[in-house]
Amino acid sequence: MPLDSNVILDDGTIIARQTNKTAGITWQRWYHSALYALQSLAGNASAGPVSGSLSDGSGNAATVKYFNTTIAASQTAQSIVSAVTGKKIRVLELYLSTAGATTVVTLNSASTATFGPITTAANTVNPNVGYQYSPNGHFETAAGAALTGTTGTGSTVTCAGAYIEV
C-alpha cells in the first residue's frame, strides 16, 4: 500500500506531507514511513485469531490445537486434554464460564495443581474468567501428563482454550 498524507500511525501522528519545497523527502517523512512499515509488520505478526503453528521454545514448530469441554460440579481430575507421551501441554489461551452458582476450578497436571484455584462468579452480568492469548503460554503440564480439571460444589463449568504440545 503506498503511503500518503492520510496515513495515521498507531500513536496518532500523521505522516509528514510532501510539498514542492521538500521534493517529497524529509527526515520526518522517512521516519514516519519506516515506523508505519514496522507497525504494519508487527500487526501482521500478532493480529488475528490463534491459529497455525508456533515455536515450542526449542526451535520446533508446534501446531496450535483447541479444547472445549464442560466439567460438572464436584468433579476430580476430569480430562480436558489427553496426555501425549513425552510432551507437555502448554495452554496459550483459556476461558472458563459458569451458568449458575459460584464454582472453584483448579487445572491439574496428573494429580498436581498446575493453575488455580480460579473462582467463577455466580449470578453476575458476565460470570466468565478469561486468560487471553499468550504465545509463551500461561502454564503447562508435566511431560506425558494429561490436562485435567477439578471443580468444587456449585455448577457446571465450560472450559475452552488453545494449546500446543511441547
C-alpha positions in Angstrom: 0.0 0.0 0.0 1.5 3.3 -1.0 2.0 5.9 1.8 0.0 9.1 1.6 -0.6 12.1 3.8 -3.8 10.5 5.2 -1.9 7.7 7.0 -2.2 7.9 10.8 0.2 5.8 12.9 -0.9 3.9 15.9 0.5 6.6 18.2 -1.8 9.2 16.4 0.8 11.0 14.4 0.2 11.8 10.8 2.9 11.1 8.3 4.6 14.4 7.1 3.1 15.7 3.9 5.0 16.1 0.7 5.4 19.7 -0.5 7.1 21.4 -3.5 9.8 22.7 -1.2 10.8 19.3 0.2 10.8 17.4 -3.1 8.9 14.7 -1.3 11.6 13.5 1.2 12.1 14.9 4.6 13.6 13.1 7.6 10.1 13.2 9.2 8.5 11.6 6.2 11.2 8.9 6.1 11.0 8.3 9.8 7.2 8.0 9.7 7.3 5.9 6.6 9.7 3.5 8.3 7.6 3.5 11.5 4.4 2.8 9.6 6.1 -0.2 7.9 7.3 -1.6 11.2 3.9 -1.2 12.8 2.3 -3.0 9.8 4.8 -5.9 10.2 4.2 -6.1 13.9 0.4 -6.0 13.3 0.6 -8.8 10.8 2.7 -10.9 13.0 0.4 -10.7 16.0 -3.0 -10.0 14.6 -5.9 -12.4 14.1 -7.1 -15.5 15.8 -4.7 -18.0 17.3 -4.0 -20.5 14.6 -1.3 -22.2 12.6 1.9 -23.1 14.4 4.3 -21.6 16.9 7.8 -22.3 18.1 7.9 -24.7 21.0 10.8 -22.9 22.5 13.3 -25.3 21.1 13.0 -24.1 17.5 10.5 -26.8 16.5 7.1 -25.9 15.0 4.1 -26.8 17.3 0.6 -26.8 15.8 -1.9 -24.8 17.8 -4.8 -27.0 19.0 -8.0 -26.3 20.7 -10.2 -27.7 23.5 -13.7 -27.2 24.6 -15.3 -29.2 27.3 -17.6 -29.0 30.3 -16.8 -30.1 33.8 -19.6 -30.9 36.1 -19.7 -29.6 39.7 -17.7 -31.6 42.3 -15.5 -33.4 39.8 -12.0 -34.6 40.4 -9.4 -34.7 37.6 -11.8 -34.7 34.7 -9.9 -34.9 31.4 -9.6 -31.7 29.3 -6.7 -32.6 27.0 -5.5 -36.2 26.8 -1.8 -36.9 27.7 0.7 -37.2 24.9 3.8 -39.4 25.5 6.8 -37.3 26.2 5.0 -33.9 25.6 3.9 -31.1 27.8 0.6 -29.4 27.2 1.2 -25.6 27.2 -2.0 -23.6 27.5 -1.9 -20.4 25.4 -5.5 -19.2 26.0 -8.2 -20.1 28.5 -11.8 -19.2 29.1 -14.0 -20.5 31.9 -17.7 -19.9 32.2 -20.4 -21.0 34.6 -24.1 -20.6 34.3 -25.1 -21.0 37.9 -23.6 -20.9 41.4 -20.1 -19.9 42.2 -17.6 -22.6 41.3 -13.9 -23.0 42.1 -11.9 -24.6 39.3 -8.3 -26.0 39.5 -6.5 -27.2 36.4 -4.1 -30.1 37.0 -1.2 -32.0 35.5 -1.6 -35.6 36.6 -2.7 -35.1 40.3 -0.7 -31.9 40.8 -2.5 -28.5 40.7 -1.0 -26.5 37.8 -3.2 -23.5 37.6 -5.7 -22.2 40.1 -7.8 -22.3 42.1 -9.9 -20.0 40.0 -13.3 -18.8 41.2 -16.0 -18.3 38.6 -18.6 -15.9 40.0 -22.3 -16.6 40.2 -25.3 -14.5 39.1 -23.2 -11.7 37.6 -23.6 -9.9 34.3 -20.5 -11.8 33.0 -19.7 -14.9 35.0 -16.6 -15.7 33.0 -12.9 -15.9 33.6 -10.6 -15.4 30.7 -6.8 -15.5 30.1 -6.1 -14.0 26.8 -3.8 -15.5 24.2 -0.1 -15.5 25.2 2.4 -17.0 22.8 4.5 -18.1 25.8 1.6 -19.8 27.4 0.0 -19.3 30.9 1.0 -22.7 32.3 1.9 -26.2 31.2 1.6 -29.8 32.4 4.4 -32.2 33.2 5.7 -34.2 30.3 3.4 -37.1 29.4 0.6 -35.8 31.7 -3.0 -35.0 30.7 -4.6 -31.6 31.5 -7.4 -32.2 33.9 -9.9 -30.1 35.8 -11.2 -30.3 39.3 -14.3 -28.4 40.4 -15.9 -27.6 43.7 -19.5 -27.6 44.5 -21.5 -25.1 42.5 -22.4 -25.6 38.9 -21.0 -27.0 35.6 -18.1 -25.1 34.1 -17.4 -24.7 30.4 -13.7 -24.7 29.7 -12.3 -23.7 26.3 -8.9 -22.6 25.0 -5.9 -23.1 22.8 -2.7 -25.1 23.5 0.4 -26.5 21.9 2.3 -29.7 22.7 6.0 -29.1 23.6 
